[in-house]
Amino acid sequence: MALRFVGIDPDTDLEHCPTVWADEEAGELVVQGWKASPELRAACESNSPAHGAIPDSEEVIRIPARMVPMIREACDAVERSAVQ
């Protein structure tokens, strides 16, 4: 696995630090964020009826909008790796 660190929440307190990486080998984003509350998880499930319940092997996370440039950079990196 070849993870490329892209960025960390610039407002992090180093204990709660949303982070984004690009796995260019697998062509995937890897994201660390705040775990969703039970209420948010339920709202996500109810707002995507075609998908139903979120499996226990998956999680809903929150990422602050200030990290959008980092997520774009990670998306570009994995997209480039898929084309090569």
Secondary structure, DSSP 8 states (H G I E B T S, - for coil): --EEEEEE-TT--SSS--EEEEETTTTEEEEE-EE--HHHHHHHHHT-TTT-S--TT---EE--GGGHHHHHHHHHHHHHHHH-
